[in-house]
Amino acid sequence: MFGTKNKKSPQRPPQLLTLVDYDHPLLRLPCETVLFPLSEEDRLIIRDMKYSIQKPQLKRVKAPWDSAAGMAANQWGVNKRIFLFCPEADTIHGLEVIINPSYEPLFDAHTKGSCTLMKQEALPQEKSWEACFSVPLATGCVQRYTHIRASYQNEAGETITRVLSDWLARVWQHESDHLDGFLYDDPRTGRCLEKKNFASRKEADAFKYDG
């Protein structure tokens, strides 16, 4: 475990990060592992990410959606295994910094041991529509594991393991995919069963509401 008690907080104001386009190469490459203790550069990056995911900042950069359930560093062009996790879209009180994440699928939320040797089709999965800041004016019907055991490090370098189910598990898998170099519509994963493209934001919002 690595503490940050003696580390000085970055003094410069947070910088507004700009989301990269759909075709940016970093969105399709695995991100680099973050080392501990965090460097000043990494602490500044995390600070900028926390600032840039806020609703007013998303509006400033004309992001495709008004709020986020999560955001990965490479969506801002940063090659680091970091994502912000806020599944209820509460970026003030519900925001977590997730560093070097991984996960394994579980049979159910009470599974104690590993399920890595089980066949994929034997583990519960569910399909649902997802949107993504890196795939504007579109939504995909994506199949994901219903229950997962997630592991990660926090900003202090502590390793944390927790079980996530349903929506929380879906958001985690979506953001983890980003750090592994996959968008939800990437044919390499085979997870996207159907994709809908929209002519306008109004049309996309109408679909989300009906869904």
Solvent accessible surface area in square Angstrom, and as a share of the most:
residue,aa,sasa,rsa
1,M,178,0.79
2,F,95,0.40
3,G,56,0.54
4,T,52,0.30
5,K,190,0.81
6,N,143,0.73
7,K,93,0.39
8,K,174,0.74
9,S,78,0.51
10,P,22,0.14
11,Q,156,0.69
12,R,81,0.30
13,P,95,0.60
14,P,42,0.27
15,Q,85,0.38
16,L,53,0.26
17,L,33,0.16
18,T,94,0.55
19,L,28,0.14
20,V,28,0.16
21,D,113,0.59
22,Y,80,0.31
23,D,118,0.61
24,H,60,0.27
25,P,91,0.57
26,L,29,0.15
27,L,0,0.00
28,R,75,0.27
29,L,95,0.47
30,P,94,0.59
31,C,10,0.06
32,E,101,0.45
33,T,87,0.51
34,V,4,0.02
35,L,139,0.69
36,F,31,0.13
37,P,70,0.44
38,L,6,0.03
39,S,53,0.34
40,E,105,0.47
41,E,106,0.48
42,D,6,0.03
43,R,43,0.16
44,L,31,0.16
45,I,25,0.13
46,I,2,0.01
47,R,80,0.29
48,D,7,0.04
49,M,0,0.00
50,K,70,0.30
51,Y,60,0.23
52,S,2,0.01
53,I,0,0.00
54,Q,31,0.14
55,K,110,0.47
56,P,83,0.52
57,Q,21,0.09
58,L,2,0.01
59,K,167,0.71
60,R,145,0.53
61,V,37,0.21
62,K,177,0.75
63,A,17,0.13
64,P,31,0.19
65,W,13,0.05
66,D,93,0.48
67,S,41,0.27
68,A,3,0.02
69,A,27,0.21
70,G,7,0.06
71,M,0,0.00
72,A,0,0.00
73,A,0,0.00
74,N,0,0.00
75,Q,3,0.02
76,W,15,0.05
77,G,29,0.28
78,V,24,0.14
79,N,49,0.25
80,K,40,0.17
81,R,35,0.13
82,I,0,0.00
83,F,0,0.00
84,L,0,0.00
85,F,2,0.01
86,C,1,0.01
87,P,20,0.12
88,E,130,0.58
89,A,33,0.26
90,D,53,0.28
91,T,12,0.07
92,I,122,0.62
93,H,165,0.74
94,G,31,0.30
95,L,38,0.19
96,E,60,0.27
97,V,13,0.07
98,I,0,0.00
99,I,0,0.00
100,N,29,0.15
101,P,4,0.02
102,S,64,0.41
103,Y,55,0.21
104,E,34,0.15
105,P,24,0.15
106,L,0,0.00
107,F,102,0.42
108,D,50,0.26
109,A,39,0.30
110,H,151,0.67
111,T,29,0.17
112,K,183,0.77
113,G,44,0.42
114,S,77,0.49
115,C,6,0.03
116,T,93,0.54
117,L,179,0.89
118,M,80,0.36
119,K,146,0.62
120,Q,109,0.48
121,E,134,0.60
122,A,48,0.37
123,L,8,0.04
124,P,44,0.28
125,Q,53,0.24
126,E,98,0.44
127,K,126,0.53
128,S,43,0.28
129,W,89,0.31
130,E,11,0.05
131,A,39,0.30
132,C,4,0.03
133,F,21,0.09
134,S,3,0.02
135,V,4,0.03
136,P,68,0.43
137,L,64,0.32
138,A,1,0.01
139,T,6,0.03
140,G,0,0.00
141,C,15,0.09
142,V,0,0.00
143,Q,62,0.28
144,R,4,0.02
145,Y,33,0.13
146,T,21,0.12
147,H,30,0.14
148,I,0,0.00
149,R,43,0.16
150,A,0,0.00
151,S,31,0.20
152,Y,13,0.05
153,Q,38,0.17
154,N,32,0.16
155,E,62,0.28
156,A,29,0.23
157,G,5,0.04
158,E,62,0.28
159,T,103,0.60
160,I,58,0.29
161,T,77,0.45
162,R,69,0.25
163,V,62,0.36
164,L,7,0.03
165,S,28,0.18
166,D,83,0.43
167,W,122,0.43
168,L,64,0.32
169,A,0,0.00
170,R,14,0.05
171,V,7,0.04
172,W,0,0.00
173,Q,2,0.01
174,H,19,0.09
175,E,8,0.03
176,S,3,0.02
177,D,7,0.04
178,H,1,0.01
179,L,0,0.00
180,D,55,0.29
181,G,1,0.01
182,F,53,0.22
183,L,3,0.01
184,Y,5,0.02
185,D,25,0.13
186,D,13,0.07
187,P,123,0.77
188,R,144,0.53
189,T,37,0.22
190,G,55,0.53
191,R,69,0.25
192,C,33,0.20
193,L,94,0.47
194,E,84,0.38
195,K,74,0.31
196,K,70,0.30
197,N,109,0.56
198,F,25,0.11
199,A,92,0.71
200,S,46,0.30
201,R,78,0.29
202,K,170,0.72
203,E,79,0.35
204,A,0,0.00
205,D,53,0.27
206,A,53,0.41
207,F,49,0.20
208,K,103,0.44
209,Y,192,0.73
210,D,117,0.60
211,G,90,0.87
